[in-house]
Amino acid sequence: LREPGHTPGRRLDNVSRLLPQMLRLTATAAFPLAPQAVADGNLWSFVLRAESERAFAAVSLPGFGIAQRMQVRVGGSSQRAGDVFARFVVELQLDTPLKPGDVIVVHPPSSDIKCRPEAVDPGLFAGPTSFVPLGGLPDGSCALGLRQPMTAGASYSFSMLSPNPILTPQPNVWFVQTFSFSSSSSGGGSPAPGPSSAPLLHSVAEAPGFEVSGEFEIFNIWTKSAFPKASTPAAIHIKLRTPFPKLVVTELGPEEDEPLIRLRVSAHAPVGTEGSFDAVRCLLDSTRTPELLEPVAGAQVLLPDDCLVSSDGATAEFYFRQPVLQAEVVYVIWTQMKNPHAGAALDPTWTYAAQTTVPGGRVVHRGALRPTPLLGVAASVLPGSLATGSSHRVTVTVLSGKAILGQRGSIVVTLPVGFVGSCGPENFRPRPALPQTARCRSLGGTSVDLPDRIVVLWRTLFGGARSLRPPFEFAFGVTNPNATVSDPETTGAWHLRLYEGDNQEFPMDGTPPEGFRPFDLCPNMTMRRQREDAIVVTVVFTSGSGGDLPSGFENAIRVELRSSARAPATLACPETSLWQTRPPRNGYIASEMQGLPEYTICVQVPPDGEPLDYEQSARQHFSSVLFLLPFGEFQAAGQSFAFELRILRGRDAAAAVAAAQLAEMVRTRGEESPESEAAAKEVKLADGFVEAAGGIGASTRQLEAEMLSESEAAAELLGVVLESGQRPSECSSVPLGRAPLGPLTSLRATQGAGGVGGNGSDGIDGSVAGGSGSGSGNVLGANASNASNGSVGDGVSEAISVLALSAAAVDADLGIGDRGGSEIG
């Protein structure tokens, strides 16, 4: 009731039967309100009257003060829930100044946030005070005594060390008051607050607080397939670092059907990207899905009570009606997702975000991740030859990628345009990594612009638990194109695709869309080879127009041998002259051929070491020697050159290694050193094994006859590369072939001044024909006891020898002894 000349009133209906009781009155005022000091007249009077104006009761209460407004902002150094090293920061700006001794009172929104005056920073600005406002300080609040004046219009800030709460307070509002002390109450000046002071409420303000949230120690999304736009099962992998607040599980009525915990996962994708989550298969039972799912080690599979997907498919919410999510426990939730297209997957804005909430919409945990790129297969291709037009075995090594689960799967290798793939028995090697039932199919391109494909598939019978996971490798045959420049488009690169199931029904992973280019081809040159016996092979090459090498110290001729892993062969430097012109002989491919340039040195390339387990069957054994050319331009264009090599297997190779080690010890330590004596014993022991096996070459021939199948022998390849600065200029390769049949020899030929006669009887691919004349020494291709019958001429002979690996051979290597003529070995 408001009547003219009367104070405001309010009518109470039927109050007689309700009294006595407490009455609560609410008065609402509108801004602006002028600042007003607390004085004796600031009293609120309440009178309870009857209709006859008779007063039943009356009371007078002190009123509240009206203070200045100020600007306040509150922030935090950390938004991590439960962070014990966190600090909150208060920034304020006054409309009227304050003096030293005045007080700032800070009221946090929750008692979980402790305000500690002794921890204020900077300490010169404010500190603890004995002032306690009317009504006292609630738990968590504190009062700060100013030590410096605060001017109007200036911004001031201070911070305090206070651990963050586990949950953002609701309502999240900070309240800040400032009090000043009148000079009249203490005799003027700026007195320290105390019991005799008369505090005046100076300014008040409220400000929204900062939010805190817990963290995911682990948040990851693992998709079964890494193919773009593929619908695939996905495992949401989480581990909470901070616990949930204490939650009370109640029986929720039909109007309050709200889950206790929500886990929201959102995909923040580029514009135009389709949704990530499948509303139909939002929840997957990992034990009942048609796809094979790989268990996550050490994780607990969690099946939420319900799941909802947004209309655009970008967000999925998993509901839990019980507090099942615990901190420091690894959980996995299976769902169905759709991978983005390849362009979106490479966009840096593509991210996933996760958060947990409790009733009231309060966020407890937050996390985000950048998903792993799609098509993540990393692979390498090891060719047997870089020469254009050559046929060889390539080994494909899959270094990383998705695992292929189950009994059936396949790998598709798309070759660059121009390459021709083959699955012949001499080159296809699936083991040991691939299942024993693996088979190879070669699918030729239907046109010139379509590349060939190699499909390796298997239907193993060893149970669904078997999986194929990188690293693994396999080998097949390839014929190089005749061009050295590959197509710059994606058809000029190598591509791999991994599939699970029959008929490539479920794509798993692959190389990036642009593919990979593991090697460049080099121009082919003419090359021939001839195996003299089980040990010696003669090589003749004719360089093309690009065979000239510029002057330099890095010019070399690299000879590479890729042999069977079951009977590995080692290339060794020849014991014949590298520089001399070869003698004329019938059936000898190097007849009257020039040797390598004078001062060329042969060195054996050290092996790479023991292969890894998964390499031992698919890869061929690799061995190499280098002919280091002297400084100067190597003019090879259109020229033919010849050289010999030694090919050693088994005990022959072991004896060669022992002899090389002995020579190195004598060179570095001296002949009388203990190391050299030990090496000499090793040489003697190795020579004994060689002699017991039937002499030099017997072990090599035996291994080739007993351990090499026809298909494996056909794949052994001998290659020659002209290079400058380790960059190939020209190259070529030919099959090594088997050692010729016939008696073993120590292979010493004698050349008279008038030449060596012909009329030999051995084959073209075997050893060089013997002569018909008189002379001494063993004849190439003849028995050790046969005499060569040619004209000796002036009697001056030159030895071209392949010596047996023995102590005598080592002495010959060191220049000890005389060979009966001019030494050229």
C-alpha angles and dihedrals in degrees: 000000000000116000127172110273094010133104118250115279141178129216118231115206122214091354095145094077092044101054136136098049142113117277121206116203124191122200118192121205129186128225139281101065120173118234110263130188120231105255140158091271094058094098130133114213123199122190126183109210136177125229088270090058089251110151115231097177141354137190137177120209130186112253128230123260125245113226139189119273121241136183117252134178125183125198140164134231089220135025093196112121114242094010104163092196095054124123129198119218124210119198118186140173123198131212091205127032130255129213132222108280094037117121138239116200118199121198113190117207093246138029086234087075108070121206110208117185093197089062097054118130126236094036092195089064100055143341144173120320136187093228116120117186123228109288093023131255119300118231109286096020124109142185124230124201114218117237095181131045119256117216126209118263095018124114119236129183136186134173138208134202107245129151114244118247121247091242134031108258120246116245091028099203127136119207121204127187132183123202128196127197120228115237092223092065094062105027100273133295122070106310124195113254115264145139093290094050121104105220118208121203101241109178139350134195141162128208137182113259131229122269125239129199137178124246138241108234085196125022117160139143115214115192120199092220126045095193117120115256092005120144104230142163112257133197117218103208115198140167121178118223095193126041128241119258117260105291124197113218108215135174101265116216125222091266094050100045093150121143118241093230130021124196110198120192117186133185114218100200134170117271113282096027117133121241120280103214129069112225092200096052099030090134120044125191101216091210095056106039120116089228122076109247122202113228117239109236114243094004130123114227109231125198111196122217093242143350133207128191124205119246092255093047092237097114135044125189121200116201128211122186093189129052093254097142110091130181120257093020121117114229134184124200117189120215139155118257139172120228117230123245117276095261094052092048090060094048110109090219092065105108141146122225129194133189138169122218136187129207112305092040094271113158114229104173134021133187142158138191141187106232119237114260119266122246093033101170112135113195142164133206121214110198125204093215137013095199118117114251095014125131118223146141119273124199117212114203119195105205101177139002143101120322118247110227131197137028100303134046145133143212121214119201115193110202124213116265110279097029117111119208127207136186099205119154091247092064112022109096116167101164150132097016101034120069117272090246093061116133133186130225127186115211113192122213115260092224141015091267095050117082128226120257133210115206118196111189137169141189103195123191097207100101136274093276092073115104136181112221132167140302098059136123144197136184137222139163126277135182113208121228121248094246124081095205116077127211109276090217124082089270088070093061136074118256131191128195127186120206135186124211132010123329094005089291098156118039111214111176145325147176119289117282092259091055122209135277109212100177146004124231124237129213115275124242131192115272135174132179136195126192108220093191137319091308113029126065124181119212127197121185132180115203124221130222093293098051098099112109121205122241113282148108094257099068113120145154110230119202117196130189124194109192138169117292089220093058104020117199125209124210115224132185116263124258091214127086117286095198107043125097110251117250120251113260134160112256093009110128091205094051109149090349119148118246127228119294118289115273093026110151127206120216130177116235111232114243120256092242133251113339122239119262095257091051100055099089107027099047126068120233110264126212130166144181129195128218103205108209120216121255110282140068114309105217102198104144108127092355128121124220133183135203139161131233136189121233114199132184134182115340092002090060092046090053091050091051091049092050091049090051091050092051090050092049092050091049096048105028104024131250095275097051120115090240092055092047090052090049090049089055090052090051091050091049092049091048089052091056090048092051091046090053091054104276135293112337096020094100091046093050093044093052092048091050098044106029104035120079119204092255094048093047090050090058096055107111134196116200137185124202127188106209141173119195089355090299113122117236100178133351143177140180137200134182112272095222128199125298113266119258120244141078121328117249137185086231108228117159128191121211120196125205091256094050135252121288126236134223095113121162105210127104128269094247093044129059132327118275120260123238133241109235142072126291143107135266134049119304124228106258096007132105117275090245097048121102123225110233107201133119112282095198113196091358095248107131133191119207121224101184142173101198128206113252102255139116088277090055090052090051089051090051089053092050095253116146135013127272094202097258144033108329114236101150 
